[in-house]
């Protein structure tokens, strides 16, 4: 499987990937999606995946992270019975963990969201 095919496969499965400044790949995936085989494939393709992830336009990254935030907040609020503020706080932590604080701050400014 080529790195591009792996990236598309993961994205179609609902996996959000992000390259960090430290040269690692962070991911957020639905339960059970990241099998041992997929994790191994990510490890084997890591340098090429990092290049692909870093080549994605920042607008696309912001949009994807904003969608992830909205999804996580909605699930926490409507399925988890949390208040809107608590649900957004939880979603914020998840997005910040995935994207790193700097990227999350950029999204918050773009989306007009309150931080933490």
ABEGO torsion letter per residue (X at the ends): XBAAAAAAAAAAAGBBBBBBAAGBBBBBBBBGABBAAAAAAAAAAAAAAAAAAAABBAAAAAAAAAAAAAAAAAAAAAAAGBBAAAAAAAAAAAAAAAAEAAAAAAAAAAAGBBBX
